[in-house]
Every structure is written in C-alpha cells, then in structure tokens.
Amino acid sequence: MKTKKNISALLCFVALAAACAAAPVFAAASDFYGVLSIGRSTLDADSGSVDTRNLATGFTSSTTSSSSGATSGKVQLGYNLGKTFSLEGGYNYLGKVNFVSNASNGVASSAIGGSKDAQLVNLDLVARLPLNEQFSVLARFGGYYWKTQSDIPNAATLGTTSVNDTGFDFKVGAGVQYDFNPKWGMRGEFERFNGIGNIGTSGDSKVNQWTIGGVLKF
C-alpha cells in the first residue's frame, strides 16, 4: 500500500512539473541532453541487519563486519522544460560492498563472505540557476525505483543465498555545471537517497553519492 501511494505521489509530481512548464508536444532538438557521470557512493551493508537475519534463519551465533563506500556511475537523459527547469531520468549504479559474517550453525563455524549490490532507475525535476554564461547551480528532487541483490549467509550450507529486494523512495541533490560551449559541459553533483535496501536482508541504507561527469546537448 505504501509503495502504491509513493508511486501515485511521484506521478502527480511529474505531471504538475510538466504542466507548470507548459512544455511543447514536439521538442526541439536542442531541448534534449545526455549526462554520463562516475563517482563514489556511501552504500553499505548493515551488520546488525545481517546478524539479525542470520540468527533468525538457523545460525546460533553471528558477528558481521562490513565495508562501506563503492564506485558508482550513472547515465541520464534530460529534457529542458524551459530556461529554469528540466526533467532528467535514467539509470544509476550505486556499486557493490562486501561483508563477512563469523557465524556458527551449532555444528560448525565459518567466516562467510557476502555482498550487497545496488542499482536504480530515477526521474527527477532539476532546477538550474545561471551565475553567468557558463556557470550554473543545480538543485534536484525526484523519485527512484531501487533494486538490491544481496548474497546472504546460509546456515544449512555455510555458504550464501542470493536475495533480491526492490522498493521505491525519494531523493534530493545539488550541484554545479560549467558549459564549455553550447554543445558540451561538465558537472559535479551530490545526491542523497532516502533508502536503499531491505532492513530484513542486508539493511536499509541512507546513501550519499558524489559524481562528476560530462554533459552533451543534442
């Protein structure tokens, strides 16, 4: 029920943004642009969530340690609604992090390695405030549909089991853009994702992402 409400809210948000901008039905070629960025995220696997799941699925003891931070990247397609606002949507890979559970099933003990891999698709409303002809400040708000694949310890085999989780949430962001010419630019951005992952699997992470990338105006 919560997911349906969030999806409805996002659809209303996008419809309102488009209506306010009064975008034409047929866009001029220069209204579209692409963004390709690479950076780092603070994705992590929550040790407490992994231990709780381990103890609930057959382990008699579990102590988990996790790495945090991963290489990430995104590709976006944007459409200018006017001089100030644009819509951007695309794919974002937040990276992969590893963890180790020192666990026992009552018969044997083992250090079991697991992982959490996260990706998403997004749709954002982006506001642009020009400081001069080349520099602009960016702000964004949007929604995203995320998917995580977690390799979680298995008490029966002392190996791992792959578990997929999905969900919907909102995010905010800010950045700066420098245009070299009317066709090419470069931007640096920060984004804050409100939730990635399932607390019952490898944890629900509040993820920050920093990226730098190129902008191509079609």
C-alpha positions as CSV (number, residue, x, y, z in Angstrom):
1,M,0.0,0.0,0.0
2,K,2.8,2.4,0.9
3,T,4.6,1.7,-2.5
4,K,1.3,2.4,-4.4
5,K,0.9,5.7,-2.6
6,N,4.5,6.7,-3.3
7,I,4.2,5.9,-7.0
8,S,1.0,7.9,-7.2
9,A,2.8,10.8,-5.5
10,L,5.6,10.7,-8.0
11,L,3.2,10.6,-11.0
12,C,1.4,13.6,-9.6
13,F,4.7,15.4,-9.0
14,V,5.9,14.8,-12.6
15,A,2.5,15.8,-14.1
16,L,2.5,19.0,-12.1
17,A,6.0,19.9,-13.2
18,A,5.2,19.3,-16.8
19,A,2.0,21.3,-16.7
20,C,3.7,24.2,-14.9
21,A,6.4,24.3,-17.5
22,A,3.9,24.1,-20.4
23,A,6.3,22.0,-22.4
24,P,5.6,21.7,-26.2
25,V,4.4,18.4,-27.5
26,F,7.2,18.2,-30.0
27,A,10.6,19.2,-28.5
28,A,13.3,21.0,-30.4
29,A,16.4,19.0,-30.9
30,S,18.4,21.4,-28.6
31,D,15.9,20.7,-25.7
32,F,17.4,17.2,-25.1
33,Y,20.8,16.4,-23.5
34,G,22.6,13.5,-22.0
35,V,24.8,13.1,-18.9
36,L,27.4,10.4,-18.2
37,S,28.9,10.5,-14.7
38,I,31.2,8.5,-12.4
39,G,31.8,8.8,-8.7
40,R,31.5,7.3,-5.2
41,S,28.6,6.3,-3.0
42,T,28.3,5.6,0.7
43,L,26.5,2.3,0.1
44,D,26.9,-0.2,2.9
45,A,25.6,-3.5,4.3
46,D,24.2,-3.1,7.8
47,S,26.0,-5.5,10.1
48,G,23.1,-5.5,12.6
49,S,20.5,-6.4,9.9
50,V,22.7,-9.2,8.6
51,D,23.3,-10.7,12.1
52,T,19.5,-10.5,12.9
53,R,18.7,-12.4,9.7
54,N,21.4,-14.9,10.4
55,L,20.1,-15.7,13.9
56,A,16.5,-15.9,12.5
57,T,17.4,-18.4,9.8
58,G,19.3,-21.1,11.6
59,F,22.6,-19.7,12.9
60,T,23.2,-19.9,16.6
61,S,25.7,-17.0,16.6
62,S,26.8,-14.3,14.2
63,T,29.1,-11.4,14.2
64,T,29.3,-9.4,11.0
65,S,31.7,-6.7,9.8
66,S,31.1,-4.7,6.6
67,S,32.9,-2.4,4.2
68,S,31.3,0.9,3.1
69,G,31.7,3.0,0.0
70,A,31.7,1.9,-3.6
71,T,32.5,3.1,-7.1
72,S,29.3,4.3,-8.8
73,G,28.1,5.8,-12.0
74,K,25.0,7.0,-13.8
75,V,23.7,7.8,-17.3
76,Q,20.8,10.3,-17.7
77,L,18.7,11.7,-20.4
78,G,17.4,15.2,-19.9
79,Y,14.8,17.4,-21.4
80,N,14.7,21.2,-20.9
81,L,11.2,22.4,-19.9
82,G,12.3,26.0,-20.1
83,K,15.3,28.2,-19.1
84,T,15.0,27.1,-15.4
85,F,13.6,23.6,-15.2
86,S,14.3,20.3,-16.8
87,L,13.3,16.6,-16.4
88,E,16.1,14.0,-16.0
89,G,15.7,10.3,-16.0
90,G,17.9,7.3,-16.3
91,Y,19.9,4.5,-14.7
92,N,22.2,4.8,-11.6
93,Y,24.5,2.1,-10.4
94,L,25.4,2.7,-6.7
95,G,28.0,0.0,-6.5
96,K,28.8,-3.2,-4.5
97,V,30.0,-3.6,-1.0
98,N,31.2,-6.7,0.9
99,F,30.8,-8.1,4.4
100,V,32.0,-11.1,6.4
101,S,29.9,-13.0,8.9
102,N,31.7,-15.1,11.5
103,A,28.8,-17.4,12.2
104,S,28.0,-20.8,13.7
105,N,25.1,-23.1,12.9
106,G,25.6,-25.1,16.1
107,V,27.6,-27.8,14.3
108,A,30.4,-25.9,12.6
109,S,31.7,-22.3,12.4
110,S,32.8,-20.4,9.4
111,A,33.7,-16.9,8.1
112,I,31.2,-16.4,5.4
113,G,31.6,-13.6,2.8
114,G,28.6,-11.8,1.5
115,S,27.8,-8.8,-0.6
116,K,25.2,-6.1,-1.4
117,D,24.8,-4.7,-5.0
118,A,22.5,-1.7,-5.6
119,Q,21.1,-0.1,-8.7
120,L,18.1,2.1,-9.6
121,V,16.2,4.0,-12.2
122,N,15.1,7.6,-11.5
123,L,13.0,10.5,-12.6
124,D,13.9,14.0,-11.3
125,L,12.9,17.6,-11.7
126,V,16.0,19.7,-12.0
127,A,16.2,23.5,-11.3
128,R,19.1,25.5,-12.9
129,L,20.2,28.9,-11.7
130,P,22.8,30.5,-14.0
131,L,25.5,32.5,-12.3
132,N,26.9,33.7,-15.7
133,E,27.0,32.4,-19.3
134,Q,29.0,29.3,-18.3
135,F,28.4,28.5,-14.6
136,S,25.1,27.3,-13.2
137,V,24.0,26.0,-9.8
138,L,21.7,22.9,-9.9
139,A,19.1,21.5,-7.5
140,R,17.1,18.4,-7.9
141,F,14.2,16.4,-6.4
142,G,12.9,13.1,-7.7
143,G,11.8,9.6,-7.1
144,Y,13.5,6.3,-7.9
145,Y,12.8,2.6,-8.0
146,W,15.7,0.6,-6.5
147,K,16.9,-3.0,-6.6
148,T,19.5,-4.7,-4.4
149,Q,21.0,-8.2,-4.8
150,S,22.4,-9.5,-1.5
151,D,24.4,-12.6,-1.1
152,I,23.4,-13.6,2.5
153,P,24.9,-16.4,4.7
154,N,23.0,-19.8,4.5
155,A,23.0,-21.8,7.7
156,A,22.4,-25.1,6.0
157,T,25.4,-24.9,3.6
158,L,27.6,-22.4,5.4
159,G,27.7,-20.7,2.0
160,T,25.5,-17.9,0.7
161,T,22.0,-17.4,-0.7
162,S,21.1,-14.7,-3.2
163,V,18.2,-12.5,-2.2
164,N,16.7,-9.7,-4.4
165,D,14.8,-6.7,-2.8
166,T,13.1,-3.8,-4.5
167,G,11.4,-0.6,-3.5
168,F,10.5,3.0,-4.2
169,D,11.7,6.2,-2.5
170,F,12.6,9.9,-3.0
171,K,15.9,11.7,-3.3
172,V,17.3,15.3,-3.3
173,G,20.5,16.7,-4.8
174,A,22.6,19.7,-5.7
175,G,25.5,20.5,-8.0
176,V,27.3,22.9,-10.3
177,Q,27.6,22.9,-14.1
178,Y,30.2,24.5,-16.4
179,D,29.4,24.8,-20.1
180,F,32.5,24.9,-22.3
181,N,30.3,25.7,-25.4
182,P,26.7,25.3,-26.5
183,K,27.2,21.6,-27.0
184,W,29.5,20.4,-24.2
185,G,29.6,20.9,-20.5
186,M,30.8,19.3,-17.2
187,R,29.0,19.0,-13.9
188,G,29.7,17.9,-10.4
189,E,26.8,16.6,-8.2
190,F,25.8,15.4,-4.7
191,E,22.7,13.3,-4.2
192,R,21.1,11.9,-1.1
193,F,19.0,8.7,-1.5
194,N,16.5,8.3,1.3
195,G,16.6,4.5,1.4
196,I,18.3,1.6,-0.5
197,G,17.8,-2.0,0.6
198,N,15.7,-4.1,3.0
199,I,16.2,-4.0,6.8
200,G,15.3,-7.7,6.9
201,T,18.1,-8.6,4.5
202,S,21.3,-6.6,4.3
203,G,20.0,-3.3,5.7
204,D,18.2,-0.1,4.6
205,S,20.9,2.4,3.8
206,K,20.7,6.2,3.6
207,V,23.1,6.6,0.7
208,N,25.1,9.7,-0.4
209,Q,26.6,9.9,-3.9
210,W,29.2,12.3,-5.3
211,T,29.7,12.3,-9.1
212,I,31.5,14.2,-11.8
213,G,30.5,13.9,-15.5
214,G,30.1,15.2,-19.0
215,V,27.0,16.9,-20.5
216,L,26.2,16.6,-24.2
217,K,23.5,18.8,-25.6
218,F,21.8,17.2,-28.7
